Amino acid sequence: MPDGKALQMGTSHLLSQSFAKSFDMKYQDHDNELTYPYLTSWGATTRLIGAMVMVHGDQKGLVLPPRVAPIQVVIIPILKKDVDNQELIQAVETVQKQLETSGIRVCIDADDTKTPGAKFYHWEMKGVPVRIEIGPRDIKKGEAIIVDRIGLGKSTVSLDEINKHVENLLDTVQKTMLERATKKRDEMWHKEAKLVD
């Protein structure tokens, strides 16, 4: 964990025959004899989710690895007040469908009661790995702005290249998150030297 403490995540125990004997649990073996089984106990709990939050989270909120994020990409149309935004919404829905054909989990936030900044903050806090911003000017230019959650940068991408760019970015974010967490863990790892008389 970020504070240097270890967290037991999953468990695996060989319980041997003690519980089987306590509960008089038996089975018929290959020799047709009743015998006590050797038992094991395995478990992974919601503690795994807590560990992920603690390892990757930051001051803005959650940071979810793309492979486990329920929403990998949020598209935020930059809506204009007192204007017909239908063309923009249609373009955004087209981008959503394109990304979904690549197996990417996408959400559109077309809430016209919130500012784009409020939406950016909201989705950053939820840990969505990639944000796509598309406004009327972007549609005319045939491009979109793409921002990742872990601070690798902001880029302007052609709508024709958006699938490939987002797929590569999700892979890069996944890899970078693992590398950062591994590096941090390794920096905190210390082996105690044994003193010999």
N, C-alpha and C positions, 0 to 999 in steps of 0.2 A: 504494500500500500504506500501512498505518497509520504506517510509519516515514518516509513521504514519498518513497520510491523508486518509480520506475516499474517495471512488470513487463511484459515483452513477452508478450502472450497468444497471439493467433493470428498467422499469417504469411501474406503474399501477395507473391510475387515474380514479376517478369517475367524469365524466364531467357533470353529471346530465342532465338537459334538455336545458341548455343555448344555446349550439350550434344548437340543433334541432330547437329551436325557432328562432334563428338568420337566419337559412337557410330555415325556414318553412318546415321542414322535419316532415312528419306525417306517421302514419300507422293505419290500421284498427284493433282495439282491439277485445276482445272476445264479447263485447256488440255491435259490429258493429259501434263503434264510432271512428272518427278520433282523434288521440291523439299524443302527442309528445313522442318519445322514450327517455329513460334514456340511455345515452351513456357512454362508458368507453374507455380508451385508454391504450393499452398494448404495450410494446416494449422491445426488446433486440437487441443490435447493436454490431458492431465490437468492441465496447468498451470492451465487455467481453473478446475478444482475447487480447486486450492491457493489461487488468488487469491480465490475466494469464501470459503474458510475464513479466510484472513488478513484480508479486508476486514470480514467480519461477525462472526467469532468473538469471544468475550469470556472473562472469567476462569472462567466456568462450563463452557465448552466450545464446541461447534459452535452456530451460529445459522444455520439453513437458510431461505432464502426459500421461502415456501409453494409457489410454482410448480414448484420443482425438488426439494422435499423428498419422499423416497420414502414417508414417513409424515407426513401433514399434521396429524393429530389422534391423540392417544393418550387413551384413556378408562381411568381408574383407578378401579375400584370399591373403595370403602372397606369391606373385608371385616371382619367381626367373628369373633373366635375362638369356638369352641364354640357356634356358631349356624348354622342352616341358611341359607346365603346364596343359595339357588337363585333366589328371587324377585328379588333384586338382580341376579344374573347375567343373568337373562332380560330385565330392564329395560335393562341395559347393552347386551345384544345387539340389542335393539330400536332403541336409539339408534344403534348402529353401522350397522344396516341402513338406517335413515332417512338418515344422513349419506352412506352409499355411494350411495343413489339420486340424490344431488345431485352425484355424481362426486368426492366427497372420499375421500382415502386414509386409512383409519382402522385403528387397532390397539387391542386391549384387552389390558391387563396385569392378568391375574387371578391372578398368582403369590401364593399365600397364605403363602409362606415369607419374604416381605419386607414391611417396614412401608411405609405410604403415603409417608412421607418419603424412604425409600431409593428408591422408585420415581420420585418427583418428581425427585430428583437424577439418577437414571439417564437419564431421558428429556430433562431439561434438557441434560445433557452431550451427548446425541445430536443436539440441535438441533431437536427436533420443535416446529413453530411454535405449536401449541395443545394444551393439556391440559384434559381434562374430568374433574372429580372427582364421583362419585356415590356417596352412602352411603344406608343404609336410611332415615334421616330425610328425605333429599332426595327419595327415591322417594315417600314419603308426602305430601310437599308438592308433588310433580310438578315438581321443578326440579333443576338441576345447577349446579355451580360451574365457571366457565370462566376459565382463566388463559392468557395469551399468553407466548411465550418472550422477547419483547423489552422486557417491563416496562411495557406500556401500562396494565395493571391486572387486577383480578380482578372478575368479575361473577357474579351469580346470575341464571340464565335459566330461564324456563319450558321444560319439555320440549317443549311444543307449538311453541315459537318457536326451538328449538335450531338447526334447519337454517339458517334465515335469519340468525340471529346469528353462527353459525360461518362461513358464507359471507362475510358482511360483515367479520368479524374477519380472516379470511385475506387478503382484499383490502386491508384497512387495514395489516396487518403487512407485506405485500409492498410497498405504497406507502411506508410509513414507513421500511423498510430502505433502499430506493432513495434516498429524500430524505436520510437520515442519511449514507449513503455519499457521495452527491454533494456535500453540504455540507462534509463532512470533506475531500474531495478539493479542492474549490474554495478552502477555507481554506489549504491547503498550496501552492496554485498561485501562482507568482510569475513575472512577466514581467520579464526583464532589460532595462533601458533602455539604448539605444545612445548612447554619447557621441559628439558631433560636434565636430570641431576647429573 
